[in-house]
Amino acid sequence: MADFKIKPLGDRVIVKAKEAEETTKGGIILPDTAKEKPIEGTIVAVGEGKTTDDGKVVKLTLKVGDVVLYGKYSGTEIKVDGDEYLIMRESDVYGIVK
């Protein structure tokens, strides 16, 4: 997704959240109000990096395509062409799923 329509600034990343589970492990279908917010997603765009006080740019560790874990209420929800994404700082990401 190198041609994503939004370029995050600084140390921000844009994440496409994994779809919330539709059913429980036992097969019960969950209504929208009972679904857990996803905490896993895929990076679709990254900023240039954080600028330090002395003007140097520290590159981000994350890259497009990384599958990551983040806080349940992290980031700001945005819509692009009808799809929902989260924009958050790299520091809001807890880890990369291998």
mmCIF file as gemmi writes it, N, C-alpha and C atoms, coordinates in Angstrom:
data_model
loop_
_atom_site.group_PDB
_atom_site.id
_atom_site.type_symbol
_atom_site.label_atom_id
_atom_site.label_alt_id
_atom_site.label_comp_id
_atom_site.label_asym_id
_atom_site.label_entity_id
_atom_site.label_seq_id
_atom_site.pdbx_PDB_ins_code
_atom_site.Cartn_x
_atom_site.Cartn_y
_atom_site.Cartn_z
_atom_site.occupancy
_atom_site.B_iso_or_equiv
_atom_site.pdbx_formal_charge
_atom_site.auth_seq_id
_atom_site.auth_asym_id
_atom_site.pdbx_PDB_model_num
ATOM 1 N N . MET Axp A 1 ? 0.817 -1.193 0 1 0 ? 1 A 1
ATOM 2 C CA . MET Axp A 1 ? 0 0 0 1 0 ? 1 A 1
ATOM 3 C C . MET Axp A 1 ? 0.863 1.259 0 1 0 ? 1 A 1
ATOM 4 N N . ALA Axp A 2 ? 1.856 1.28 -0.837 1 0 ? 2 A 1
ATOM 5 C CA . ALA Axp A 2 ? 2.755 2.427 -0.885 1 0 ? 2 A 1
ATOM 6 C C . ALA Axp A 2 ? 2.028 3.684 -1.361 1 0 ? 2 A 1
ATOM 7 N N . ASP Axp A 3 ? 0.893 3.525 -2.032 1 0 ? 3 A 1
ATOM 8 C CA . ASP Axp A 3 ? 0.158 4.676 -2.557 1 0 ? 3 A 1
ATOM 9 C C . ASP Axp A 3 ? -1.061 5.012 -1.701 1 0 ? 3 A 1
ATOM 10 N N . PHE Axp A 4 ? -0.972 4.788 -0.377 1 0 ? 4 A 1
ATOM 11 C CA . PHE Axp A 4 ? -2.064 5.12 0.528 1 0 ? 4 A 1
ATOM 12 C C . PHE Axp A 4 ? -2.324 6.618 0.451 1 0 ? 4 A 1
ATOM 13 N N . LYS Axp A 5 ? -3.586 7.031 0.511 1 0 ? 5 A 1
ATOM 14 C CA . LYS Axp A 5 ? -3.973 8.423 0.275 1 0 ? 5 A 1
ATOM 15 C C . LYS Axp A 5 ? -3.53 9.399 1.353 1 0 ? 5 A 1
ATOM 16 N N . ILE Axp A 6 ? -3.199 8.905 2.547 1 0 ? 6 A 1
ATOM 17 C CA . ILE Axp A 6 ? -2.79 9.787 3.641 1 0 ? 6 A 1
ATOM 18 C C . ILE Axp A 6 ? -1.366 9.438 4.047 1 0 ? 6 A 1
ATOM 19 N N . LYS Axp A 7 ? -0.518 10.443 4.194 1 0 ? 7 A 1
ATOM 20 C CA . LYS Axp A 7 ? 0.852 10.252 4.662 1 0 ? 7 A 1
ATOM 21 C C . LYS Axp A 7 ? 0.919 10.748 6.101 1 0 ? 7 A 1
ATOM 22 N N . PRO Axp A 8 ? 1.116 9.845 7.074 1 0 ? 8 A 1
ATOM 23 C CA . PRO Axp A 8 ? 1.2 10.292 8.462 1 0 ? 8 A 1
ATOM 24 C C . PRO Axp A 8 ? 2.46 11.135 8.681 1 0 ? 8 A 1
ATOM 25 N N . LEU Axp A 9 ? 2.378 12.089 9.602 1 0 ? 9 A 1
ATOM 26 C CA . LEU Axp A 9 ? 3.499 12.963 9.893 1 0 ? 9 A 1
ATOM 27 C C . LEU Axp A 9 ? 4.279 12.468 11.101 1 0 ? 9 A 1
ATOM 28 N N . GLY Axp A 10 ? 5.543 12.811 11.136 1 0 ? 10 A 1
ATOM 29 C CA . GLY Axp A 10 ? 6.378 12.511 12.293 1 0 ? 10 A 1
ATOM 30 C C . GLY Axp A 10 ? 6.43 11.034 12.622 1 0 ? 10 A 1
ATOM 31 N N . ASP Axp A 11 ? 6.168 10.721 13.893 1 0 ? 11 A 1
ATOM 32 C CA . ASP Axp A 11 ? 6.267 9.341 14.365 1 0 ? 11 A 1
ATOM 33 C C . ASP Axp A 11 ? 4.916 8.629 14.39 1 0 ? 11 A 1
ATOM 34 N N . ARG Axp A 12 ? 4.029 9.03 13.51 1 0 ? 12 A 1
ATOM 35 C CA . ARG Axp A 12 ? 2.707 8.409 13.467 1 0 ? 12 A 1
ATOM 36 C C . ARG Axp A 12 ? 2.648 7.312 12.403 1 0 ? 12 A 1
ATOM 37 N N . VAL Axp A 13 ? 1.746 6.361 12.641 1 0 ? 13 A 1
ATOM 38 C CA . VAL Axp A 13 ? 1.505 5.268 11.703 1 0 ? 13 A 1
ATOM 39 C C . VAL Axp A 13 ? 0.001 5.139 11.488 1 0 ? 13 A 1
ATOM 40 N N . ILE Axp A 14 ? -0.387 4.56 10.366 1 0 ? 14 A 1
ATOM 41 C CA . ILE Axp A 14 ? -1.795 4.276 10.101 1 0 ? 14 A 1
ATOM 42 C C . ILE Axp A 14 ? -1.956 2.76 10.082 1 0 ? 14 A 1
ATOM 43 N N . VAL Axp A 15 ? -2.954 2.291 10.838 1 0 ? 15 A 1
ATOM 44 C CA . VAL Axp A 15 ? -3.185 0.86 11.033 1 0 ? 15 A 1
ATOM 45 C C . VAL Axp A 15 ? -4.568 0.489 10.525 1 0 ? 15 A 1
ATOM 46 N N . LYS Axp A 16 ? -4.65 -0.599 9.771 1 0 ? 16 A 1
ATOM 47 C CA . LYS Axp A 16 ? -5.927 -1.199 9.381 1 0 ? 16 A 1
ATOM 48 C C . LYS Axp A 16 ? -6.206 -2.28 10.404 1 0 ? 16 A 1
ATOM 49 N N . ALA Axp A 17 ? -7.224 -2.057 11.263 1 0 ? 17 A 1
ATOM 50 C CA . ALA Axp A 17 ? -7.542 -2.998 12.334 1 0 ? 17 A 1
ATOM 51 C C . ALA Axp A 17 ? -8.04 -4.318 11.78 1 0 ? 17 A 1
ATOM 52 N N . LYS Axp A 18 ? -7.67 -5.382 12.459 1 0 ? 18 A 1
ATOM 53 C CA . LYS Axp A 18 ? -8.187 -6.709 12.138 1 0 ? 18 A 1
ATOM 54 C C . LYS Axp A 18 ? -9.676 -6.695 12.446 1 0 ? 18 A 1
ATOM 55 N N . GLU Axp A 19 ? -10.464 -7.377 11.649 1 0 ? 19 A 1
ATOM 56 C CA . GLU Axp A 19 ? -11.918 -7.416 11.861 1 0 ? 19 A 1
ATOM 57 C C . GLU Axp A 19 ? -12.239 -8.042 13.208 1 0 ? 19 A 1
ATOM 58 N N . ALA Axp A 20 ? -13.222 -7.485 13.901 1 0 ? 20 A 1
ATOM 59 C CA . ALA Axp A 20 ? -13.673 -8.031 15.178 1 0 ? 20 A 1
ATOM 60 C C . ALA Axp A 20 ? -14.296 -9.407 14.944 1 0 ? 20 A 1
ATOM 61 N N . GLU Axp A 21 ? -14.137 -10.274 15.919 1 0 ? 21 A 1
ATOM 62 C CA . GLU Axp A 21 ? -14.69 -11.626 15.807 1 0 ? 21 A 1
ATOM 63 C C . GLU Axp A 21 ? -16.214 -11.559 15.711 1 0 ? 21 A 1
ATOM 64 N N . GLU Axp A 22 ? -16.781 -12.301 14.773 1 0 ? 22 A 1
ATOM 65 C CA . GLU Axp A 22 ? -18.231 -12.331 14.563 1 0 ? 22 A 1
ATOM 66 C C . GLU Axp A 22 ? -18.911 -13.359 15.465 1 0 ? 22 A 1
ATOM 67 N N . THR Axp A 23 ? -18.161 -14.416 15.814 1 0 ? 23 A 1
ATOM 68 C CA . THR Axp A 23 ? -18.731 -15.48 16.633 1 0 ? 23 A 1
ATOM 69 C C . THR Axp A 23 ? -17.757 -15.848 17.753 1 0 ? 23 A 1
ATOM 70 N N . THR Axp A 24 ? -18.278 -16.475 18.795 1 0 ? 24 A 1
ATOM 71 C CA . THR Axp A 24 ? -17.43 -16.983 19.867 1 0 ? 24 A 1
ATOM 72 C C . THR Axp A 24 ? -16.841 -18.314 19.432 1 0 ? 24 A 1
ATOM 73 N N . LYS Axp A 25 ? -15.908 -18.852 20.237 1 0 ? 25 A 1
ATOM 74 C CA . LYS Axp A 25 ? -15.318 -20.161 19.919 1 0 ? 25 A 1
ATOM 75 C C . LYS Axp A 25 ? -16.379 -21.26 19.929 1 0 ? 25 A 1
ATOM 76 N N . GLY Axp A 26 ? -17.435 -21.044 20.706 1 0 ? 26 A 1
ATOM 77 C CA . GLY Axp A 26 ? -18.52 -22.027 20.768 1 0 ? 26 A 1
ATOM 78 C C . GLY Axp A 26 ? -19.533 -21.889 19.641 1 0 ? 26 A 1
ATOM 79 N N . GLY Axp A 27 ? -19.371 -20.866 18.77 1 0 ? 27 A 1
ATOM 80 C CA . GLY Axp A 27 ? -20.257 -20.7 17.626 1 0 ? 27 A 1
ATOM 81 C C . GLY Axp A 27 ? -21.387 -19.711 17.816 1 0 ? 27 A 1
ATOM 82 N N . ILE Axp A 28 ? -21.428 -19.015 18.951 1 0 ? 28 A 1
ATOM 83 C CA . ILE Axp A 28 ? -22.492 -18.036 19.188 1 0 ? 28 A 1
ATOM 84 C C . ILE Axp A 28 ? -22.193 -16.768 18.399 1 0 ? 28 A 1
ATOM 85 N N . ILE Axp A 29 ? -23.165 -16.293 17.633 1 0 ? 29 A 1
ATOM 86 C CA . ILE Axp A 29 ? -22.997 -15.081 16.838 1 0 ? 29 A 1
ATOM 87 C C . ILE Axp A 29 ? -23.133 -13.868 17.758 1 0 ? 29 A 1
ATOM 88 N N . LEU Axp A 30 ? -22.155 -12.963 17.681 1 0 ? 30 A 1
ATOM 89 C CA . LEU Axp A 30 ? -22.129 -11.782 18.541 1 0 ? 30 A 1
ATOM 90 C C . LEU Axp A 30 ? -22.757 -10.578 17.851 1 0 ? 30 A 1
ATOM 91 N N . PRO Axp A 31 ? -23.619 -9.83 18.568 1 0 ? 31 A 1
ATOM 92 C CA . PRO Axp A 31 ? -24.118 -8.569 18.002 1 0 ? 31 A 1
ATOM 93 C C . PRO Axp A 31 ? -22.998 -7.526 18.044 1 0 ? 31 A 1
ATOM 94 N N . ASP Axp A 32 ? -23.131 -6.463 17.254 1 0 ? 32 A 1
ATOM 95 C CA . ASP Axp A 32 ? -22.103 -5.427 17.199 1 0 ? 32 A 1
ATOM 96 C C . ASP Axp A 32 ? -21.767 -4.866 18.573 1 0 ? 32 A 1
ATOM 97 N N . THR Axp A 33 ? -22.745 -4.74 19.454 1 0 ? 33 A 1
ATOM 98 C CA . THR Axp A 33 ? -22.514 -4.151 20.773 1 0 ? 33 A 1
ATOM 99 C C . THR Axp A 33 ? -21.678 -5.051 21.675 1 0 ? 33 A 1
ATOM 100 N N . ALA Axp A 34 ? -21.6 -6.334 21.391 1 0 ? 34 A 1
ATOM 101 C CA . ALA Axp A 34 ? -20.859 -7.269 22.243 1 0 ? 34 A 1
ATOM 102 C C . ALA Axp A 34 ? -19.465 -7.583 21.712 1 0 ? 34 A 1
ATOM 103 N N . LYS Axp A 35 ? -19.145 -7.119 20.517 1 0 ? 35 A 1
ATOM 104 C CA . LYS Axp A 35 ? -17.839 -7.416 19.929 1 0 ? 35 A 1
ATOM 105 C C . LYS Axp A 35 ? -16.744 -6.625 20.639 1 0 ? 35 A 1
ATOM 106 N N . GLU Axp A 36 ? -15.619 -7.297 20.884 1 0 ? 36 A 1
ATOM 107 C CA . GLU Axp A 36 ? -14.452 -6.647 21.478 1 0 ? 36 A 1
ATOM 108 C C . GLU Axp A 36 ? -13.765 -5.785 20.422 1 0 ? 36 A 1
ATOM 109 N N . LYS Axp A 37 ? -13.255 -4.636 20.859 1 0 ? 37 A 1
ATOM 110 C CA . LYS Axp A 37 ? -12.472 -3.809 19.94 1 0 ? 37 A 1
ATOM 111 C C . LYS Axp A 37 ? -11.202 -4.57 19.586 1 0 ? 37 A 1
ATOM 112 N N . PRO Axp A 38 ? -10.81 -4.582 18.317 1 0 ? 38 A 1
ATOM 113 C CA . PRO Axp A 38 ? -9.593 -5.305 17.948 1 0 ? 38 A 1
ATOM 114 C C . PRO Axp A 38 ? -8.361 -4.633 18.547 1 0 ? 38 A 1
ATOM 115 N N . ILE Axp A 39 ? -7.346 -5.436 18.83 1 0 ? 39 A 1
ATOM 116 C CA . ILE Axp A 39 ? -6.077 -4.906 19.325 1 0 ? 39 A 1
ATOM 117 C C . ILE Axp A 39 ? -4.935 -5.311 18.4 1 0 ? 39 A 1
ATOM 118 N N . GLU Axp A 40 ? -5.292 -5.808 17.225 1 0 ? 40 A 1
ATOM 119 C CA . GLU Axp A 40 ? -4.302 -6.251 16.25 1 0 ? 40 A 1
ATOM 120 C C . GLU Axp A 40 ? -4.65 -5.644 14.901 1 0 ? 40 A 1
ATOM 121 N N . GLY Axp A 41 ? -3.632 -5.259 14.151 1 0 ? 41 A 1
ATOM 122 C CA . GLY Axp A 41 ? -3.87 -4.698 12.835 1 0 ? 41 A 1
ATOM 123 C C . GLY Axp A 41 ? -2.604 -4.69 12.001 1 0 ? 41 A 1
ATOM 124 N N . THR Axp A 42 ? -2.736 -4.193 10.782 1 0 ? 42 A 1
ATOM 125 C CA . THR Axp A 42 ? -1.626 -4.15 9.839 1 0 ? 42 A 1
ATOM 126 C C . THR Axp A 42 ? -1.278 -2.7 9.533 1 0 ? 42 A 1
ATOM 127 N N . ILE Axp A 43 ? 0.014 -2.387 9.558 1 0 ? 43 A 1
ATOM 128 C CA . ILE Axp A 43 ? 0.489 -1.039 9.229 1 0 ? 43 A 1
ATOM 129 C C . ILE Axp A 43 ? 0.314 -0.814 7.733 1 0 ? 43 A 1
ATOM 130 N N . VAL Axp A 44 ? -0.366 0.288 7.357 1 0 ? 44 A 1
ATOM 131 C CA . VAL Axp A 44 ? -0.569 0.599 5.943 1 0 ? 44 A 1
ATOM 132 C C . VAL Axp A 44 ? 0.202 1.846 5.507 1 0 ? 44 A 1
ATOM 133 N N . ALA Axp A 45 ? 0.666 2.666 6.472 1 0 ? 45 A 1
ATOM 134 C CA . ALA Axp A 45 ? 1.461 3.851 6.142 1 0 ? 45 A 1
ATOM 135 C C . ALA Axp A 45 ? 2.247 4.271 7.376 1 0 ? 45 A 1
ATOM 136 N N . VAL Axp A 46 ? 3.453 4.809 7.16 1 0 ? 46 A 1
ATOM 137 C CA . VAL Axp A 46 ? 4.292 5.277 8.269 1 0 ? 46 A 1
ATOM 138 C C . VAL Axp A 46 ? 4.818 6.678 7.961 1 0 ? 46 A 1
ATOM 139 N N . GLY Axp A 47 ? 5.049 7.439 9.02 1 0 ? 47 A 1
ATOM 140 C CA . GLY Axp A 47 ? 5.635 8.769 8.879 1 0 ? 47 A 1
ATOM 141 C C . GLY Axp A 47 ? 7.137 8.683 8.675 1 0 ? 47 A 1
ATOM 142 N N . GLU Axp A 48 ? 7.768 9.85 8.526 1 0 ? 48 A 1
ATOM 143 C CA . GLU Axp A 48 ? 9.208 9.91 8.291 1 0 ? 48 A 1
ATOM 144 C C . GLU Axp A 48 ? 10.022 9.586 9.539 1 0 ? 48 A 1
ATOM 145 N N . GLY Axp A 49 ? 9.465 9.842 10.711 1 0 ? 49 A 1
ATOM 146 C CA . GLY Axp A 49 ? 10.177 9.601 11.955 1 0 ? 49 A 1
ATOM 147 C C . GLY Axp A 49 ? 10.056 10.791 12.882 1 0 ? 49 A 1
ATOM 148 N N . LYS Axp A 50 ? 10.523 10.607 14.101 1 0 ? 50 A 1
ATOM 149 C CA . LYS Axp A 50 ? 10.439 11.657 15.117 1 0 ? 50 A 1
ATOM 150 C C . LYS Axp A 50 ? 11.639 12.587 15.001 1 0 ? 50 A 1
ATOM 151 N N . THR Axp A 51 ? 11.373 13.903 15.063 1 0 ? 51 A 1
ATOM 152 C CA . THR Axp A 51 ? 12.445 14.893 15.009 1 0 ? 51 A 1
ATOM 153 C C . THR Axp A 51 ? 12.867 15.222 16.436 1 0 ? 51 A 1
ATOM 154 N N . THR Axp A 52 ? 14.149 15.064 16.728 1 0 ? 52 A 1
ATOM 155 C CA . THR Axp A 52 ? 14.667 15.354 18.062 1 0 ? 52 A 1
ATOM 156 C C . THR Axp A 52 ? 14.861 16.854 18.227 1 0 ? 52 A 1
ATOM 157 N N . ASP Axp A 53 ? 15.17 17.274 19.465 1 0 ? 53 A 1
ATOM 158 C CA . ASP Axp A 53 ? 15.364 18.697 19.755 1 0 ? 53 A 1
ATOM 159 C C . ASP Axp A 53 ? 16.504 19.313 18.952 1 0 ? 53 A 1
ATOM 160 N N . ASP Axp A 54 ? 17.499 18.496 18.588 1 0 ? 54 A 1
ATOM 161 C CA . ASP Axp A 54 ? 18.624 19.034 17.808 1 0 ? 54 A 1
ATOM 162 C C . ASP Axp A 54 ? 18.42 18.908 16.299 1 0 ? 54 A 1
ATOM 163 N N . GLY Axp A 55 ? 17.186 18.556 15.878 1 0 ? 55 A 1
ATOM 164 C CA . GLY Axp A 55 ? 16.84 18.559 14.454 1 0 ? 55 A 1
ATOM 165 C C . GLY Axp A 55 ? 17.084 17.258 13.717 1 0 ? 55 A 1
ATOM 166 N N . LYS Axp A 56 ? 17.591 16.238 14.376 1 0 ? 56 A 1
ATOM 167 C CA . LYS Axp A 56 ? 17.83 14.949 13.717 1 0 ? 56 A 1
ATOM 168 C C . LYS Axp A 56 ? 16.523 14.163 13.655 1 0 ? 56 A 1
ATOM 169 N N . VAL Axp A 57 ? 16.357 13.39 12.599 1 0 ? 57 A 1
ATOM 170 C CA . VAL Axp A 57 ? 15.163 12.561 12.429 1 0 ? 57 A 1
ATOM 171 C C . VAL Axp A 57 ? 15.504 11.127 12.805 1 0 ? 57 A 1
ATOM 172 N N . VAL Axp A 58 ? 14.769 10.599 13.769 1 0 ? 58 A 1
ATOM 173 C CA . VAL Axp A 58 ? 14.933 9.206 14.187 1 0 ? 58 A 1
ATOM 174 C C . VAL Axp A 58 ? 13.898 8.388 13.423 1 0 ? 58 A 1
ATOM 175 N N . LYS Axp A 59 ? 14.36 7.495 12.555 1 0 ? 59 A 1
ATOM 176 C CA . LYS Axp A 59 ? 13.469 6.673 11.728 1 0 ? 59 A 1
ATOM 177 C C . LYS Axp A 59 ? 12.607 5.755 12.589 1 0 ? 59 A 1
ATOM 178 N N . LEU Axp A 60 ? 11.445 5.418 12.084 1 0 ? 60 A 1
ATOM 179 C CA . LEU Axp A 60 ? 10.544 4.514 12.787 1 0 ? 60 A 1
ATOM 180 C C . LEU Axp A 60 ? 11.018 3.066 12.66 1 0 ? 60 A 1
ATOM 181 N N . THR Axp A 61 ? 10.705 2.266 13.668 1 0 ? 61 A 1
ATOM 182 C CA . THR Axp A 61 ? 11.012 0.84 13.651 1 0 ? 61 A 1
ATOM 183 C C . THR Axp A 61 ? 10.005 0.093 12.786 1 0 ? 61 A 1
ATOM 184 N N . LEU Axp A 62 ? 8.751 0.548 12.805 1 0 ? 62 A 1
ATOM 185 C CA . LEU Axp A 62 ? 7.674 -0.109 12.073 1 0 ? 62 A 1
ATOM 186 C C . LEU Axp A 62 ? 7.748 0.195 10.586 1 0 ? 62 A 1
ATOM 187 N N . LYS Axp A 63 ? 7.244 -0.751 9.787 1 0 ? 63 A 1
ATOM 188 C CA . LYS Axp A 63 ? 7.197 -0.541 8.336 1 0 ? 63 A 1
ATOM 189 C C . LYS Axp A 63 ? 5.857 -1.04 7.801 1 0 ? 63 A 1
ATOM 190 N N . VAL Axp A 64 ? 5.518 -0.603 6.619 1 0 ? 64 A 1
ATOM 191 C CA . VAL Axp A 64 ? 4.27 -1.017 5.975 1 0 ? 64 A 1
ATOM 192 C C . VAL Axp A 64 ? 4.245 -2.54 5.869 1 0 ? 64 A 1
ATOM 193 N N . GLY Axp A 65 ? 3.121 -3.13 6.259 1 0 ? 65 A 1
ATOM 194 C CA . GLY Axp A 65 ? 2.961 -4.58 6.197 1 0 ? 65 A 1
ATOM 195 C C . GLY Axp A 65 ? 3.146 -5.278 7.533 1 0 ? 65 A 1
ATOM 196 N N . ASP Axp A 66 ? 3.754 -4.602 8.521 1 0 ? 66 A 1
ATOM 197 C CA . ASP Axp A 66 ? 3.912 -5.202 9.843 1 0 ? 66 A 1
ATOM 198 C C . ASP Axp A 66 ? 2.546 -5.44 10.48 1 0 ? 66 A 1
ATOM 199 N N . VAL Axp A 67 ? 2.366 -6.599 11.101 1 0 ? 67 A 1
ATOM 200 C CA . VAL Axp A 67 ? 1.166 -6.895 11.875 1 0 ? 67 A 1
ATOM 201 C C . VAL Axp A 67 ? 1.514 -6.577 13.323 1 0 ? 67 A 1
ATOM 202 N N . VAL Axp A 68 ? 0.727 -5.693 13.94 1 0 ? 68 A 1
ATOM 203 C CA . VAL Axp A 68 ? 1.091 -5.164 15.25 1 0 ? 68 A 1
ATOM 204 C C . VAL Axp A 68 ? -0.024 -5.327 16.275 1 0 ? 68 A 1
ATOM 205 N N . LEU Axp A 69 ? 0.366 -5.242 17.553 1 0 ? 69 A 1
ATOM 206 C CA . LEU Axp A 69 ? -0.571 -5.205 18.666 1 0 ? 69 A 1
ATOM 207 C C . LEU Axp A 69 ? -0.534 -3.808 19.254 1 0 ? 69 A 1
ATOM 208 N N . TYR Axp A 70 ? -1.712 -3.283 19.636 1 0 ? 70 A 1
ATOM 209 C CA . TYR Axp A 70 ? -1.794 -1.936 20.196 1 0 ? 70 A 1
ATOM 210 C C . TYR Axp A 70 ? -2.876 -1.916 21.266 1 0 ? 70 A 1
ATOM 211 N N . GLY Axp A 71 ? -2.938 -0.84 22.032 1 0 ? 71 A 1
ATOM 212 C CA . GLY Axp A 71 ? -3.925 -0.716 23.096 1 0 ? 71 A 1
ATOM 213 C C . GLY Axp A 71 ? -5.343 -0.68 22.557 1 0 ? 71 A 1
ATOM 214 N N . LYS Axp A 72 ? -6.262 -1.215 23.321 1 0 ? 72 A 1
ATOM 215 C CA . LYS Axp A 72 ? -7.664 -1.32 22.909 1 0 ? 72 A 1
ATOM 216 C C . LYS Axp A 72 ? -8.268 0.023 22.505 1 0 ? 72 A 1
ATOM 217 N N . TYR Axp A 73 ? -7.862 1.1 23.172 1 0 ? 73 A 1
ATOM 218 C CA . TYR Axp A 73 ? -8.427 2.411 22.872 1 0 ? 73 A 1
ATOM 219 C C . TYR Axp A 73 ? -7.38 3.358 22.283 1 0 ? 73 A 1
ATOM 220 N N . SER Axp A 74 ? -6.323 2.82 21.692 1 0 ? 74 A 1
ATOM 221 C CA . SER Axp A 74 ? -5.257 3.634 21.095 1 0 ? 74 A 1
ATOM 222 C C . SER Axp A 74 ? -5.702 4.246 19.784 1 0 ? 74 A 1
ATOM 223 N N . GLY Axp A 75 ? -5.101 5.375 19.474 1 0 ? 75 A 1
ATOM 224 C CA . GLY Axp A 75 ? -5.273 5.987 18.17 1 0 ? 75 A 1
ATOM 225 C C . GLY Axp A 75 ? -6.586 6.728 17.972 1 0 ? 75 A 1
ATOM 226 N N . THR Axp A 76 ? -6.658 7.357 16.81 1 0 ? 76 A 1
ATOM 227 C CA . THR Axp A 76 ? -7.832 8.102 16.384 1 0 ? 76 A 1
ATOM 228 C C . THR Axp A 76 ? -8.394 7.419 15.152 1 0 ? 76 A 1
ATOM 229 N N . GLU Axp A 77 ? -9.696 7.155 15.169 1 0 ? 77 A 1
ATOM 230 C CA . GLU Axp A 77 ? -10.329 6.486 14.034 1 0 ? 77 A 1
ATOM 231 C C . GLU Axp A 77 ? -10.524 7.458 12.887 1 0 ? 77 A 1
ATOM 232 N N . ILE Axp A 78 ? -10.174 7.013 11.669 1 0 ? 78 A 1
ATOM 233 C CA . ILE Axp A 78 ? -10.383 7.803 10.458 1 0 ? 78 A 1
ATOM 234 C C . ILE Axp A 78 ? -11.013 6.899 9.403 1 0 ? 78 A 1
ATOM 235 N N . LYS Axp A 79 ? -11.694 7.509 8.428 1 0 ? 79 A 1
ATOM 236 C CA . LYS Axp A 79 ? -12.27 6.772 7.304 1 0 ? 79 A 1
ATOM 237 C C . LYS Axp A 79 ? -11.634 7.266 6.015 1 0 ? 79 A 1
ATOM 238 N N . VAL Axp A 80 ? -11.213 6.326 5.182 1 0 ? 80 A 1
ATOM 239 C CA . VAL Axp A 80 ? -10.642 6.642 3.88 1 0 ? 80 A 1
ATOM 240 C C . VAL Axp A 80 ? -11.336 5.744 2.865 1 0 ? 80 A 1
ATOM 241 N N . ASP Axp A 81 ? -12.036 6.341 1.914 1 0 ? 81 A 1
ATOM 242 C CA . ASP Axp A 81 ? -12.762 5.592 0.879 1 0 ? 81 A 1
ATOM 243 C C . ASP Axp A 81 ? -13.675 4.52 1.484 1 0 ? 81 A 1
ATOM 244 N N . GLY Axp A 82 ? -14.333 4.844 2.608 1 0 ? 82 A 1
ATOM 245 C CA . GLY Axp A 82 ? -15.271 3.932 3.228 1 0 ? 82 A 1
ATOM 246 C C . GLY Axp A 82 ? -14.649 2.9 4.158 1 0 ? 82 A 1
ATOM 247 N N . ASP Axp A 83 ? -13.327 2.8 4.178 1 0 ? 83 A 1
ATOM 248 C CA . ASP Axp A 83 ? -12.656 1.852 5.07 1 0 ? 83 A 1
ATOM 249 C C . ASP Axp A 83 ? -12.196 2.574 6.325 1 0 ? 83 A 1
ATOM 250 N N . GLU Axp A 84 ? -12.226 1.868 7.468 1 0 ? 84 A 1
ATOM 251 C CA . GLU Axp A 84 ? -11.831 2.465 8.734 1 0 ? 84 A 1
ATOM 252 C C . GLU Axp A 84 ? -10.388 2.114 9.072 1 0 ? 84 A 1
ATOM 253 N N . TYR Axp A 85 ? -9.657 3.107 9.572 1 0 ? 85 A 1
ATOM 254 C CA . TYR Axp A 85 ? -8.267 2.961 9.967 1 0 ? 85 A 1
ATOM 255 C C . TYR Axp A 85 ? -8.062 3.666 11.297 1 0 ? 85 A 1
ATOM 256 N N . LEU Axp A 86 ? -6.917 3.409 11.911 1 0 ? 86 A 1
ATOM 257 C CA . LEU Axp A 86 ? -6.498 4.119 13.113 1 0 ? 86 A 1
ATOM 258 C C . LEU Axp A 86 ? -5.195 4.838 12.818 1 0 ? 86 A 1
ATOM 259 N N . ILE Axp A 87 ? -5.073 6.065 13.29 1 0 ? 87 A 1
ATOM 260 C CA . ILE Axp A 87 ? -3.804 6.768 13.194 1 0 ? 87 A 1
ATOM 261 C C . ILE Axp A 87 ? -3.302 6.954 14.624 1 0 ? 87 A 1
ATOM 262 N N . MET Axp A 88 ? -2.045 6.55 14.858 1 0 ? 88 A 1
ATOM 263 C CA . MET Axp A 88 ? -1.493 6.594 16.219 1 0 ? 88 A 1
ATOM 264 C C . MET Axp A 88 ? 0.018 6.792 16.16 1 0 ? 88 A 1
ATOM 265 N N . ARG Axp A 89 ? 0.579 7.154 17.296 1 0 ? 89 A 1
ATOM 266 C CA . ARG Axp A 89 ? 2.036 7.274 17.397 1 0 ? 89 A 1
ATOM 267 C C . ARG Axp A 89 ? 2.649 5.877 17.461 1 0 ? 89 A 1
ATOM 268 N N . GLU Axp A 90 ? 3.872 5.778 16.983 1 0 ? 90 A 1
ATOM 269 C CA . GLU Axp A 90 ? 4.561 4.487 17.038 1 0 ? 90 A 1
ATOM 270 C C . GLU Axp A 90 ? 4.642 3.973 18.479 1 0 ? 90 A 1
ATOM 271 N N . SER Axp A 91 ? 4.765 4.873 19.429 1 0 ? 91 A 1
ATOM 272 C CA . SER Axp A 91 ? 4.874 4.471 20.841 1 0 ? 91 A 1
ATOM 273 C C . SER Axp A 91 ? 3.571 3.865 21.375 1 0 ? 91 A 1
ATOM 274 N N . ASP Axp A 92 ? 2.45 4.026 20.676 1 0 ? 92 A 1
ATOM 275 C CA . ASP Axp A 92 ? 1.182 3.399 21.079 1 0 ? 92 A 1
ATOM 276 C C . ASP Axp A 92 ? 1.125 1.922 20.664 1 0 ? 92 A 1
ATOM 277 N N . VAL Axp A 93 ? 2.077 1.501 19.84 1 0 ? 93 A 1
ATOM 278 C CA . VAL Axp A 93 ? 2.13 0.108 19.381 1 0 ? 93 A 1
ATOM 279 C C . VAL Axp A 93 ? 2.959 -0.677 20.398 1 0 ? 93 A 1
ATOM 280 N N . TYR Axp A 94 ? 2.398 -1.806 20.863 1 0 ? 94 A 1
ATOM 281 C CA . TYR Axp A 94 ? 3.053 -2.615 21.886 1 0 ? 94 A 1
ATOM 282 C C . TYR Axp A 94 ? 4.065 -3.585 21.312 1 0 ? 94 A 1
ATOM 283 N N . GLY Axp A 95 ? 3.815 -4.099 20.113 1 0 ? 95 A 1
ATOM 284 C CA . GLY Axp A 95 ? 4.732 -5.076 19.549 1 0 ? 95 A 1
ATOM 285 C C . GLY Axp A 95 ? 4.331 -5.513 18.163 1 0 ? 95 A 1
ATOM 286 N N . ILE Axp A 96 ? 5.25 -6.227 17.518 1 0 ? 96 A 1
ATOM 287 C CA . ILE Axp A 96 ? 5.031 -6.768 16.179 1 0 ? 96 A 1
ATOM 288 C C . ILE Axp A 96 ? 4.742 -8.261 16.312 1 0 ? 96 A 1
ATOM 289 N N . VAL Axp A 97 ? 3.693 -8.728 15.624 1 0 ? 97 A 1
ATOM 290 C CA . VAL Axp A 97 ? 3.335 -10.151 15.627 1 0 ? 97 A 1
ATOM 291 C C . VAL Axp A 97 ? 4.21 -10.842 14.593 1 0 ? 97 A 1
ATOM 292 N N . LYS Axp A 98 ? 4.866 -11.9 14.99 1 0 ? 98 A 1
ATOM 293 C CA . LYS Axp A 98 ? 5.768 -12.627 14.076 1 0 ? 98 A 1
ATOM 294 C C . LYS Axp A 98 ? 5.069 -13.805 13.44 1 0 ? 98 A 1
